[in-house]
Amino acid sequence: MPLDIDRILRQTFVARAEYHPSLGSTNDRAAEPAARDGGELPLLVVAERQTAGRGRVAKRWWTGPGALAFSLLVEGRTVGAHEGRSPLVALAVATAVVDAVAPLLPEQGLGIHWPNDVFAAGRKLAGILIEVLPDRRHVIGIGLNTNNSLADAPAELQATAATLRDLGQRTYDQTDILVELLQRLEGEFRCLCHEPQSVAGRADALCLQRGHMLTLQGKDRTIAGRCRGIAADGAILIETPAGTEAFFWGIPVPSLGACR
């Protein structure tokens, strides 16, 4: 079923929307000058198929047939953007995804993997990529595995990814999901502006890595220790031999022998 763009514009805070059957990257399109300066924001860019979707650190994001891939272009003030708050934006978005999807997947262990992934049943269900433009506008990209199936996924993803269709054994109305998610995002953005500590607290409650051994892999440094959750400023807390330390950098991976 195609997306009902008119309904999305009526029922959410989105001011403009673009739908593309195929697009290299929704984030790239949202960041183009023609999109940035073409009218009121927020702008929603949705693609039925992405040919060059991106994740963090240049990783590619698989967008299989039936997945939901979109980006939002918002003003910096929409997310309360200033120095020190940016790490919370990805966590706010991840929280909105969890809350939008949770009623569809009861008892599937939904939660957040810091800094920007949503997991269900121990596998990655959604990824988030946030890019800040020079004018402080934010491009918020979300890839959510909805009506796609792992049967169509690359072999290397079939053991680590999840989709709503596979977990719920049915297909879903994409417009319903997107409207709910956008409404949740609007609420999270209000919290970022007025009560950022509540965003961090909610993300901490949803953190699936708490209590597990993690290794943070950075460009010049690697840290290993037990995860103690998410701090009030969005940093991940790792218990190391030197004590509990807060980190904003790194790619977290489970240490050998640790439960995911």
C-alpha positions in Angstrom: 0.0 0.0 0.0 1.5 3.4 -1.0 2.1 6.1 1.6 -0.8 8.5 2.1 1.2 11.8 2.0 -1.8 14.0 2.4 -2.7 12.2 5.7 0.9 12.6 6.9 0.8 16.3 6.3 -2.6 16.6 8.0 -1.8 14.6 11.1 1.9 15.4 11.8 4.1 18.5 12.2 5.7 17.9 8.8 5.2 21.0 6.6 6.4 19.6 3.3 7.0 16.0 1.9 8.7 14.4 -1.0 8.1 10.8 -2.0 10.6 9.1 -4.3 10.2 5.5 -5.8 14.0 5.3 -5.8 16.7 7.6 -4.4 20.4 7.3 -3.6 20.0 8.6 -0.1 17.2 10.4 1.7 19.7 12.2 3.8 21.6 13.5 0.8 18.4 14.7 -0.8 17.2 16.5 2.4 20.6 18.3 2.6 20.5 19.6 -1.0 20.2 23.4 -1.3 17.0 22.9 -3.4 15.4 21.0 -0.5 16.8 23.1 2.3 15.7 26.4 0.8 12.6 25.4 -1.0 10.0 26.2 1.7 8.8 25.7 5.2 10.3 23.0 7.5 10.2 20.3 8.7 10.7 18.6 5.3 10.1 14.8 5.0 11.9 12.9 2.3 10.7 9.3 1.8 12.1 6.7 -0.6 10.6 3.4 -1.4 14.2 2.2 -2.3 17.6 3.7 -1.4 20.5 2.7 -3.6 23.2 4.4 -1.4 21.7 4.5 2.1 24.3 5.3 4.8 24.8 4.4 8.5 27.5 5.7 10.9 31.2 5.6 10.0 30.4 5.2 6.3 28.5 1.9 6.7 25.8 1.1 4.2 22.2 0.7 5.3 20.2 -2.1 3.6 16.8 -1.0 2.4 14.9 -4.1 1.2 11.6 -4.1 -0.6 9.0 -2.9 1.9 11.3 -1.1 4.3 10.6 2.4 5.5 13.5 4.8 4.8 13.1 8.5 5.3 14.8 11.7 6.4 13.6 14.8 8.2 15.1 18.2 7.7 14.5 20.4 10.7 15.7 23.7 12.1 18.3 23.5 14.8 15.9 25.2 17.2 13.4 22.3 16.7 15.7 20.0 18.5 17.1 22.6 20.9 20.4 22.4 19.2 23.4 24.0 20.9 26.8 22.8 21.9 26.5 19.8 24.3 23.0 18.7 23.4 23.6 17.0 20.0 24.4 13.5 21.4 20.8 13.5 22.8 19.2 14.0 19.5 19.9 10.5 18.2 18.7 9.1 21.5 15.5 11.1 21.3 14.9 9.7 17.8 15.6 6.2 18.9 13.2 6.5 21.8 10.5 7.7 19.5 11.1 4.7 17.2 10.8 2.3 20.2 7.6 3.9 21.5 6.0 3.9 18.0 6.8 0.3 17.3 6.3 -1.2 20.8 2.5 -1.8 20.4 3.2 -3.8 17.2 5.8 -6.1 18.9 4.7 -6.9 22.4 7.3 -8.8 24.5 10.0 -8.6 21.8 12.6 -7.0 23.9 12.6 -3.6 22.2 15.3 -1.1 23.3 18.2 1.1 22.3 21.8 0.2 21.5 23.8 3.4 22.1 24.2 5.7 20.3 21.6 5.3 17.5 20.2 1.8 16.9 16.9 0.2 17.9 16.9 -3.5 18.6 14.1 -6.1 18.8 14.5 -9.7 19.9 18.3 -9.2 20.0 18.6 -8.0 16.5 18.8 -4.6 14.8 15.4 -3.3 13.7 16.2 0.4 12.9 19.2 2.6 12.4 19.5 6.4 12.8 21.9 8.8 11.1 21.9 12.5 12.1 23.9 15.0 10.2 24.3 18.6 11.3 24.6 21.2 8.5 26.7 24.3 8.7 23.6 26.4 9.4 22.7 24.1 12.3 19.8 22.5 10.6 19.6 18.8 11.3 19.1 16.0 8.8 17.6 13.1 10.7 17.7 9.8 8.7 15.8 6.7 9.9 15.8 3.3 8.3 13.2 1.1 9.8 12.7 -2.5 8.7 8.9 -2.8 8.4 7.4 -4.9 5.6 10.7 -6.1 4.2 11.9 -9.6 5.0 15.3 -11.0 5.9 14.8 -13.6 3.1 15.7 -10.7 0.8 18.6 -9.4 2.9 22.3 -9.9 2.2 23.6 -13.0 3.8 25.8 -11.1 6.3 22.7 -9.4 7.7 20.4 -12.3 8.1 21.8 -13.3 11.5 21.9 -9.7 12.9 18.9 -7.8 11.5 15.2 -7.9 12.3 12.0 -6.8 10.5 8.5 -6.1 11.7 7.1 -8.4 9.1 9.3 -11.3 10.1 8.7 -10.8 13.9 5.0 -10.1 13.6 4.3 -12.6 10.8 2.2 -10.0 8.9 2.5 -6.8 7.0 1.7 -3.4 8.3 0.2 -0.1 7.1 3.3 2.1 6.5 1.3 5.3 6.8 0.1 4.3 10.2 3.6 3.6 11.3 5.0 6.8 9.9 2.3 9.0 11.4 2.7 7.5 14.8 6.5 7.8 14.6 6.4 11.4 13.5 4.0 12.3 16.3 6.3 10.6 18.8 9.3 12.6 17.3 7.5 15.9 17.7 7.0 15.1 21.4 10.6 14.1 21.9 11.8 17.2 20.2 9.7 19.3 22.6 11.4 17.5 25.5 14.8 18.2 24.0 14.0 21.9 24.0 12.5 22.0 27.5 13.5 18.9 29.5 16.6 17.3 27.9 17.3 15.4 31.1 14.0 13.5 30.6 15.2 12.4 27.1 18.4 11.0 28.6 16.5 9.3 31.4 14.1 7.6 29.0 17.0 6.4 26.8 18.8 5.1 29.9 15.8 3.1 30.8 15.7 1.6 27.3 19.4 0.9 27.1 19.8 -2.8 26.3 23.6 -2.7 26.8 23.4 -2.0 30.5 25.3 -4.6 32.5 27.0 -6.1 29.5 30.7 -6.0 28.7 31.4 -3.7 25.8 34.4 -2.6 23.8 34.3 0.9 22.4 36.4 1.1 19.3 37.6 4.6 18.4 40.1 5.9 15.8 43.0 6.1 18.2 41.8 4.4 21.4 39.9 1.3 22.5 38.1 1.0 25.8 36.6 -2.2 27.3 34.4 -2.4 30.3 30.9 -3.0 31.7 28.2 -0.7 30.5 26.5 1.2 33.2 23.9 2.9 31.1 23.5 6.4 29.6 24.4 9.6 31.3 22.2 12.8 31.5 24.2 14.3 28.6 23.8 11.3 26.3 27.2 9.8 26.9 27.6 6.1 27.4 28.9 5.0 30.8 31.6 2.4 30.9 33.0 0.9 34.1 36.8 0.6 33.6 39.7 -0.2 36.0 40.0 3.5 36.5 36.4 3.9 37.5 33.2 4.7 35.6 33.9 6.9 32.6 31.6 8.7 30.2 32.2 8.5 26.4 30.7 10.2 23.4 32.9 8.5 20.8 33.4 5.0 19.6 31.6 2.1 18.0 30.3 -0.2 20.8 30.6 -4.0 20.2 30.0 -6.8 22.7 33.2 -8.1 24.3 34.1 -11.7 23.8 31.9 -14.0 25.8 29.4 -11.3 26.6 25.7 -11.6 26.0 24.4 -9.2 23.4 
